[in-house]
Amino acid sequence: MASDKPLSTGGTAASGLSDVPGEAKTMTTRVMETGASTVQQFRPIRQIGQHLCAFHYYASDMSRQVEAHHYCSHVNEDVHQCLVYDSDQPSARLIGVEFIVSEEVFLTLPEAEQRMWHAHEYEVKSGLLFMPGLPAIAEQPIMAKLVKTFGKTWHFWQFDRGDALPLGVPQLMGAFFADGQLKPELPRVEQRYGVQMEERRKMRADLKGPERAVDQLAEQIKRGMGLETELKECALPGKEGPGVGGVGVAGMAAAGKEHVGQVGRKTTGSDPTARIGG
């Protein structure tokens, strides 16, 4: 039976998974999930070993800011991968992903690729980035590593504008890089988790950030320019004209280009210059 819940609340932030269209989970489904979970191995999920709370802004509109909970695993000492949720509650929405790399790895990326990554130095040293449940002193060695890293973040679910499902194209996100950028109501997490950001700021003041790498996204924001993603219709490689059965071969795909980094294999990635908005 179809749900009559709206796909968007017209600019009002949705309250959680209860706003998602669809029927409530049945007892049969719950039993099947419980049975499967006793047998199946969730190995990738079980590698998650860190919960980081921070704030993201939309790279195309810095006035749009959201709380973001990162559940991260280490691929190795230089690369982390994180699932990003809008809260730490059972009803949390999976809103995006973030990849975190060391300065050394970041410097191997092509300049066009670097534009989509943000530095973590300010959010670490300001105290905005913290680990819920851990005392400030226990965070210190972890923050000493994170302060030198860079992140690439995509959000799929724009819940802040009231979307009840992940609608539209993925949105590139950034991390704050100066005082006065974060909306004053967002640090309410201090009361919720019993943390003091000013205390963390003082403790982390002497941490050293990246030595050579530059936050290209922050530099662009300082110039009053953002980065916006869009879909672009393109012909499929090696195909011309109509496809089988008269179906056109042109499809909707993100504008992309091939690039070769100093690390890893040749890949096809999004072209950050596809569309630039203010």
C-alpha contacts under 8 A as a table, 3 or more apart, distances in Angstrom:
res1	aa1	res2	aa2	distance
1	M	23	E	7.44
2	A	22	G	6.61
2	A	23	E	7.76
3	S	21	P	5.45
3	S	22	G	5.02
3	S	23	E	6.66
4	D	21	P	7.13
5	K	19	D	7.08
5	K	20	V	7.33
5	K	21	P	5.25
5	K	22	G	7.85
6	P	9	T	6.62
6	P	21	P	7.23
6	P	164	A	7.19
7	L	20	V	7.77
7	L	21	P	7.23
7	L	163	D	5.78
7	L	164	A	4.94
7	L	165	L	6.39
8	S	11	G	7.47
8	S	161	R	7.63
8	S	162	G	5.02
8	S	163	D	4.26
8	S	164	A	5.57
8	S	165	L	7.98
9	T	12	T	5.51
9	T	13	A	7.26
9	T	14	A	6.94
9	T	161	R	7.47
9	T	162	G	4.63
9	T	163	D	6.51
9	T	164	A	7.67
10	G	161	R	6.74
10	G	162	G	5.90
10	G	163	D	7.90
11	G	160	D	7.24
11	G	161	R	4.11
11	G	162	G	5.05
12	T	160	D	6.87
12	T	161	R	5.53
12	T	162	G	4.71
13	A	159	F	5.63
13	A	160	D	4.40
13	A	161	R	5.23
13	A	162	G	4.14
13	A	163	D	7.43
14	A	19	D	6.45
14	A	159	F	5.80
14	A	160	D	6.91
14	A	161	R	7.63
14	A	162	G	4.69
14	A	163	D	6.60
14	A	164	A	6.49
15	S	18	S	7.25
15	S	19	D	6.70
16	G	19	D	5.90
16	G	20	V	7.63
16	G	91	S	6.22
16	G	92	A	6.58
16	G	93	R	6.82
17	L	20	V	5.27
17	L	91	S	5.66
17	L	92	A	6.92
17	L	93	R	6.54
17	L	164	A	7.93
18	S	91	S	8.00
19	D	164	A	5.72
20	V	164	A	4.94
20	V	165	L	6.29
21	P	164	A	7.00
21	P	165	L	7.83
25	K	29	T	6.40
25	K	30	R	7.06
26	T	29	T	5.27
26	T	30	R	6.40
27	M	30	R	4.97
27	M	31	V	6.12
28	T	31	V	5.18
28	T	32	M	6.22
29	T	32	M	5.11
29	T	33	E	6.13
30	R	33	E	5.14
30	R	34	T	6.17
31	V	34	T	5.11
31	V	35	G	6.13
32	M	35	G	5.10
32	M	36	A	6.10
33	E	36	A	5.18
33	E	37	S	6.06
34	T	37	S	5.19
34	T	38	T	6.52
35	G	38	T	5.48
35	G	39	V	7.04
36	A	39	V	5.45
36	A	40	Q	5.90
37	S	40	Q	5.35
37	S	41	Q	7.58
42	F	45	I	5.57
42	F	46	R	6.16
43	R	46	R	5.10
43	R	47	Q	6.56
44	P	47	Q	5.44
44	P	48	I	7.54
45	I	48	I	5.75
46	R	49	G	7.87
47	Q	73	S	5.56
47	Q	74	H	7.73
48	I	71	Y	6.20
48	I	72	C	5.13
48	I	73	S	4.30
48	I	74	H	7.73
49	G	71	Y	7.34
49	G	72	C	6.15
49	G	73	S	5.63
49	G	74	H	7.99
50	Q	70	H	7.78
50	Q	71	Y	5.72
50	Q	72	C	5.19
50	Q	73	S	6.76
50	Q	131	M	7.70
51	H	69	H	6.87
51	H	70	H	5.54
51	H	71	Y	4.72
51	H	72	C	6.46
51	H	131	M	5.77
51	H	132	P	6.89
52	L	69	H	5.80
52	L	70	H	4.93
52	L	71	Y	6.58
52	L	72	C	7.78
52	L	129	L	6.82
52	L	130	F	5.78
52	L	131	M	4.69
52	L	132	P	6.92
53	C	67	E	7.43
53	C	68	A	5.86
53	C	69	H	4.61
53	C	70	H	6.18
53	C	129	L	5.76
53	C	130	F	5.49
53	C	131	M	5.98
53	C	132	P	6.86
54	A	67	E	6.13
54	A	68	A	5.42
54	A	69	H	6.57
54	A	70	H	7.94
54	A	123	E	7.65
54	A	128	L	5.96
54	A	129	L	4.69
54	A	130	F	6.81
55	F	65	Q	6.89
55	F	66	V	5.63
55	F	67	E	4.59
55	F	68	A	5.39
55	F	128	L	7.47
55	F	129	L	7.75
55	F	175	A	6.80
55	F	176	F	7.70
56	H	65	Q	5.64
56	H	66	V	5.47
56	H	67	E	6.54
56	H	68	A	6.61
56	H	173	M	6.06
56	H	174	G	5.59
56	H	175	A	5.28
56	H	176	F	7.24
57	Y	61	D	7.23
57	Y	62	M	5.29
57	Y	63	S	7.16
57	Y	64	R	5.68
57	Y	65	Q	4.36
57	Y	66	V	6.49
57	Y	173	M	5.55
57	Y	174	G	5.28
57	Y	175	A	6.41
57	Y	176	F	7.44
58	Y	61	D	5.12
58	Y	62	M	5.47
58	Y	63	S	7.71
58	Y	64	R	5.85
58	Y	65	Q	6.67
58	Y	171	Q	6.89
58	Y	172	L	6.33
58	Y	173	M	4.64
58	Y	174	G	6.25
59	A	62	M	6.29
59	A	171	Q	7.60
59	A	172	L	5.62
59	A	173	M	5.00
59	A	174	G	5.67
59	A	226	G	5.39
59	A	227	L	5.32
59	A	228	E	6.76
60	S	172	L	7.74
60	S	225	M	7.99
60	S	226	G	4.69
60	S	227	L	5.03
60	S	228	E	5.06
60	S	276	I	7.99
60	S	277	G	6.16
60	S	278	G	6.69
61	D	64	R	5.83
61	D	226	G	7.06
61	D	278	G	7.64
62	M	65	Q	6.79
64	R	160	D	7.85
65	Q	182	L	7.60
65	Q	183	K	7.65
66	V	86	D	7.78
66	V	160	D	7.15
66	V	186	L	7.79
67	E	86	D	6.21
67	E	87	S	7.50
67	E	186	L	7.20
68	A	84	V	6.22
68	A	85	Y	5.94
68	A	86	D	5.25
68	A	87	S	6.81
69	H	84	V	5.41
69	H	85	Y	5.07
69	H	86	D	6.03
69	H	87	S	5.83
69	H	88	D	6.60
70	H	82	C	5.63
70	H	83	L	5.63
70	H	84	V	4.57
70	H	85	Y	6.54
70	H	98	E	7.83
71	Y	82	C	5.18
71	Y	83	L	5.21
71	Y	84	V	6.43
72	C	80	H	6.49
72	C	81	Q	5.53
72	C	82	C	4.05
72	C	83	L	6.47
73	S	80	H	5.68
73	S	81	Q	5.64
73	S	82	C	6.44
74	H	77	E	6.76
74	H	79	V	6.20
74	H	80	H	4.46
74	H	81	Q	6.57
75	V	78	D	7.65
75	V	79	V	5.41
75	V	80	H	5.45
75	V	81	Q	7.00
76	N	79	V	5.45
76	N	80	H	7.05
77	E	80	H	7.88
78	D	100	I	7.94
78	D	101	V	5.38
78	D	102	S	4.96
78	D	105	V	7.02
79	V	99	F	7.27
79	V	100	I	5.63
79	V	101	V	4.57
79	V	102	S	6.71
80	H	99	F	5.82
80	H	100	I	4.93
80	H	101	V	6.45
81	Q	97	V	7.55
81	Q	98	E	6.08
81	Q	99	F	4.66
81	Q	100	I	6.29
82	C	97	V	5.64
82	C	98	E	5.10
82	C	99	F	6.20
82	C	100	I	7.98
83	L	94	L	7.18
83	L	96	G	6.38
83	L	97	V	4.80
83	L	98	E	6.64
84	V	94	L	5.96
84	V	95	I	5.81
84	V	96	G	4.92
84	V	97	V	5.20
84	V	98	E	6.92
85	Y	88	D	7.11
85	Y	92	A	5.98
85	Y	93	R	5.38
85	Y	94	L	4.52
85	Y	95	I	5.28
85	Y	96	G	6.86
86	D	92	A	5.81
86	D	93	R	5.69
86	D	94	L	6.90
86	D	95	I	6.46
87	S	92	A	5.20
87	S	93	R	7.36
88	D	92	A	6.20
89	Q	92	A	5.20
94	L	157	W	7.60
95	I	155	H	5.48
95	I	156	F	5.52
95	I	157	W	4.72
95	I	158	Q	7.46
95	I	159	F	7.97
95	I	166	P	7.74
96	G	153	T	7.26
96	G	154	W	5.50
96	G	155	H	4.06
96	G	156	F	5.41
96	G	157	W	6.98
97	V	153	T	5.82
97	V	154	W	5.66
97	V	155	H	6.64
98	E	151	G	6.37
98	E	152	K	5.48
98	E	153	T	4.26
98	E	154	W	6.51
99	F	151	G	5.46
99	F	152	K	5.26
99	F	153	T	6.55
100	I	149	T	6.56
100	I	150	F	5.59
100	I	151	G	4.35
100	I	152	K	6.59
101	V	105	V	6.07
101	V	106	F	6.27
101	V	149	T	5.59
101	V	150	F	5.48
101	V	151	G	6.45
102	S	105	V	5.37
102	S	106	F	6.18
102	S	148	K	6.51
102	S	149	T	4.56
102	S	150	F	6.41
103	E	106	F	4.92
103	E	107	L	6.13
103	E	148	K	6.07
103	E	149	T	5.48
103	E	150	F	6.75
103	E	210	P	6.30
103	E	213	A	6.59
104	E	107	L	5.43
104	E	108	T	6.96
105	V	108	T	5.38
105	V	109	L	7.13
105	V	263	V	7.68
106	F	109	L	5.52
106	F	114	Q	7.20
106	F	150	F	6.92
106	F	213	A	7.60
107	L	213	A	6.44
108	T	261	G	6.27
108	T	262	Q	5.34
108	T	263	V	6.64
109	L	113	E	6.16
109	L	114	Q	6.20
109	L	261	G	5.39
109	L	262	Q	6.85
109	L	263	V	7.87
110	P	113	E	5.24
110	P	114	Q	6.32
110	P	259	H	7.52
110	P	260	V	7.56
110	P	261	G	6.17
111	E	114	Q	4.99
111	E	115	R	6.63
112	A	115	R	5.58
112	A	116	M	7.74
112	A	271	D	7.60
112	A	272	P	6.74
112	A	273	T	7.91
113	E	116	M	5.84
113	E	117	W	7.47
113	E	271	D	7.89
113	E	272	P	7.23
114	Q	117	W	5.37
114	Q	215	D	8.00
114	Q	216	Q	6.52
114	Q	217	L	7.96
115	R	118	H	7.88
115	R	215	D	7.73
115	R	216	Q	4.97
115	R	217	L	5.20
115	R	272	P	7.17
116	M	152	K	6.26
116	M	172	L	7.35
116	M	216	Q	7.71
116	M	217	L	6.29
116	M	272	P	6.77
117	W	150	F	6.13
117	W	151	G	5.28
117	W	152	K	4.60
117	W	153	T	7.55
117	W	174	G	7.61
117	W	215	D	7.30
117	W	216	Q	7.35
117	W	217	L	6.49
118	H	150	F	5.36
118	H	151	G	5.31
118	H	152	K	6.53
118	H	174	G	5.89
118	H	175	A	6.17
118	H	215	D	5.66
118	H	216	Q	7.23
118	H	217	L	5.95
118	H	218	A	6.98
119	A	122	Y	7.59
119	A	147	V	7.99
119	A	148	K	7.57
119	A	149	T	6.21
119	A	150	F	4.45
119	A	151	G	6.45
119	A	175	A	7.10
119	A	177	F	7.88
119	A	214	V	7.96
119	A	215	D	5.53
120	H	123	E	5.59
120	H	124	V	6.12
120	H	146	L	6.74
120	H	147	V	5.49
120	H	148	K	6.86
120	H	149	T	5.94
120	H	150	F	5.90
120	H	151	G	7.26
120	H	175	A	6.87
120	H	177	F	8.00
121	E	124	V	5.37
121	E	125	K	6.12
121	E	146	L	7.65
121	E	147	V	4.50
121	E	148	K	6.29
121	E	149	T	7.51
121	E	177	F	7.59
121	E	209	G	5.46
121	E	210	P	7.54
122	Y	125	K	5.19
122	Y	126	S	5.70
122	Y	147	V	7.79
122	Y	176	F	6.75
122	Y	177	F	5.00
122	Y	178	A	6.64
123	E	126	S	5.22
123	E	127	G	6.11
123	E	128	L	4.95
123	E	129	L	5.37
123	E	175	A	7.14
123	E	176	F	6.34
123	E	177	F	6.82
124	V	127	G	5.42
124	V	128	L	6.31
124	V	129	L	5.28
124	V	130	F	7.71
124	V	143	M	6.47
124	V	146	L	7.31
124	V	147	V	5.71
124	V	201	R	7.94
124	V	204	R	7.41
125	K	128	L	7.80
125	K	147	V	7.35
125	K	200	R	7.61
125	K	201	R	5.47
125	K	204	R	5.21
125	K	205	A	5.85
125	K	207	L	7.13
126	S	129	L	7.76
126	S	197	M	7.15
126	S	198	E	7.49
126	S	200	R	7.23
126	S	201	R	4.71
126	S	204	R	7.73
127	G	130	F	6.66
127	G	197	M	4.63
127	G	198	E	6.57
127	G	199	E	7.67
127	G	200	R	4.90
127	G	201	R	4.75
127	G	204	R	7.65
128	L	197	M	6.30
130	F	139	E	7.50
131	M	134	L	5.77
131	M	139	E	6.94
132	P	193	Y	6.44
133	G	193	Y	7.28
134	L	138	A	6.20
134	L	139	E	6.56
135	P	138	A	5.43
135	P	139	E	6.65
136	A	139	E	5.22
136	A	140	Q	6.58
136	A	200	R	6.36
137	I	140	Q	5.39
138	A	141	P	7.13
139	E	142	I	5.42
139	E	143	M	6.05
140	Q	143	M	5.11
140	Q	144	A	6.10
140	Q	204	R	7.40
141	P	144	A	5.05
141	P	145	K	6.80
142	I	145	K	5.45
142	I	146	L	6.35
143	M	146	L	4.82
143	M	147	V	5.81
143	M	204	R	8.00
144	A	147	V	5.64
144	A	148	K	7.53
144	A	207	L	6.02
144	A	208	K	7.44
145	K	148	K	5.94
145	K	149	T	7.16
146	L	149	T	5.17
147	V	207	L	7.19
147	V	208	K	6.92
147	V	209	G	5.23
147	V	210	P	7.41
148	K	208	K	7.15
148	K	209	G	4.61
148	K	210	P	4.64
149	T	210	P	7.23
152	K	172	L	7.92
152	K	173	M	7.66
152	K	174	G	8.00
153	T	172	L	6.01
153	T	173	M	5.38
153	T	174	G	7.10
154	W	170	P	6.05
154	W	171	Q	5.46
154	W	172	L	4.83
154	W	173	M	5.95
155	H	158	Q	7.18
155	H	170	P	5.62
155	H	171	Q	5.15
155	H	172	L	6.56
155	H	173	M	6.91
156	F	166	P	5.44
156	F	167	L	7.19
156	F	168	G	7.79
156	F	169	V	7.03
156	F	170	P	4.67
156	F	171	Q	6.40
157	W	163	D	7.13
157	W	165	L	6.50
157	W	166	P	4.05
157	W	167	L	6.46
157	W	170	P	7.82
158	Q	161	R	5.95
158	Q	162	G	7.12
158	Q	163	D	5.82
158	Q	166	P	6.58
158	Q	167	L	7.21
159	F	162	G	5.00
159	F	163	D	4.89
159	F	164	A	6.75
159	F	165	L	7.86
159	F	166	P	7.97
160	D	163	D	7.31
163	D	166	P	6.84
163	D	167	L	6.85
169	V	229	T	6.89
169	V	230	E	6.46
169	V	231	L	7.09
170	P	229	T	7.15
171	Q	228	E	7.22
171	Q	229	T	6.45
172	L	227	L	7.32
172	L	228	E	7.15
172	L	229	T	7.29
174	G	217	L	7.47
176	F	181	Q	6.68
176	F	182	L	7.17
177	F	181	Q	7.88
177	F	218	A	6.90
178	A	181	Q	6.30
179	D	182	L	7.44
180	G	183	K	7.61
182	L	186	L	7.22
183	K	186	L	5.83
184	P	187	P	6.44
185	E	188	R	6.02
186	L	189	V	7.02
187	P	190	E	5.89
188	R	191	Q	5.74
188	R	192	R	6.75
189	V	192	R	4.77
189	V	193	Y	5.91
189	V	194	G	7.83
189	V	195	V	7.77
190	E	193	Y	5.55
190	E	194	G	5.41
190	E	195	V	4.79
190	E	196	Q	5.98
190	E	197	M	7.19
191	Q	194	G	5.03
191	Q	195	V	6.83
196	Q	199	E	5.35
196	Q	200	R	6.62
197	M	200	R	5.04
197	M	201	R	6.08
198	E	201	R	4.90
198	E	202	K	6.38
199	E	202	K	5.38
199	E	203	M	6.39
200	R	203	M	5.01
200	R	204	R	6.03
201	R	204	R	5.29
201	R	205	A	5.97
202	K	205	A	5.29
203	M	206	D	7.57
204	R	207	L	5.41
210	P	213	A	5.91
210	P	214	V	7.89
215	D	218	A	5.44
215	D	219	E	6.39
216	Q	219	E	5.09
216	Q	220	Q	6.29
217	L	220	Q	5.16
217	L	221	I	6.29
217	L	226	G	7.96
218	A	221	I	5.03
218	A	222	K	6.19
219	E	222	K	5.12
219	E	223	R	6.62
220	Q	223	R	5.18
220	Q	224	G	6.72
220	Q	225	M	5.53
220	Q	226	G	6.55
221	I	224	G	5.08
221	I	225	M	5.15
221	I	226	G	5.71
222	K	225	M	7.35
224	G	278	G	6.32
225	M	276	I	7.29
225	M	277	G	6.32
225	M	278	G	4.57
226	G	276	I	6.11
226	G	277	G	5.31
226	G	278	G	5.18
227	L	272	P	7.12
227	L	273	T	7.87
227	L	275	R	6.83
227	L	276	I	4.79
227	L	277	G	5.74
227	L	278	G	7.73
228	E	275	R	5.69
228	E	276	I	5.42
228	E	277	G	5.74
229	T	272	P	7.67
229	T	274	A	7.05
229	T	275	R	6.19
229	T	276	I	7.92
230	E	254	A	6.64
230	E	255	A	7.66
230	E	274	A	7.41
230	E	275	R	6.91
231	L	252	M	6.41
231	L	253	A	5.68
231	L	254	A	4.69
231	L	255	A	6.56
232	K	252	M	5.95
232	K	253	A	5.58
232	K	254	A	5.55
232	K	255	A	5.56
233	E	250	A	6.51
233	E	251	G	5.64
233	E	252	M	4.61
233	E	253	A	5.99
233	E	254	A	7.93
234	C	250	A	5.49
234	C	251	G	5.93
234	C	252	M	6.61
234	C	253	A	6.79
235	A	239	K	6.84
235	A	240	E	7.17
235	A	249	V	6.34
235	A	250	A	4.49
235	A	251	G	6.67
236	L	239	K	5.51
236	L	240	E	7.77
236	L	249	V	6.24
236	L	250	A	6.12
236	L	251	G	7.16
239	K	249	V	6.98
240	E	249	V	7.27
241	G	248	G	6.91
241	G	249	V	6.83
242	P	246	G	5.47
242	P	247	V	5.76
242	P	248	G	4.41
242	P	249	V	5.72
243	G	246	G	5.52
243	G	247	V	4.99
243	G	248	G	5.25
243	G	249	V	5.28
244	V	247	V	5.94
248	G	251	G	7.92
254	A	270	S	6.64
255	A	270	S	6.06
255	A	271	D	6.00
255	A	274	A	6.18
256	G	268	T	6.64
256	G	269	G	5.56
256	G	270	S	4.43
256	G	271	D	4.83
257	K	268	T	5.88
257	K	269	G	6.06
257	K	270	S	6.56
257	K	271	D	5.93
258	E	266	K	7.23
258	E	267	T	6.04
258	E	268	T	4.63
258	E	269	G	6.47
259	H	266	K	6.30
259	H	267	T	6.19
259	H	268	T	6.54
259	H	269	G	7.38
260	V	265	R	6.97
260	V	266	K	4.80
260	V	267	T	6.66
261	G	264	G	6.63
261	G	265	R	7.30
261	G	266	K	6.98
271	D	274	A	5.53
272	P	275	R	7.11
272	P	276	I	7.96
273	T	276	I	6.33
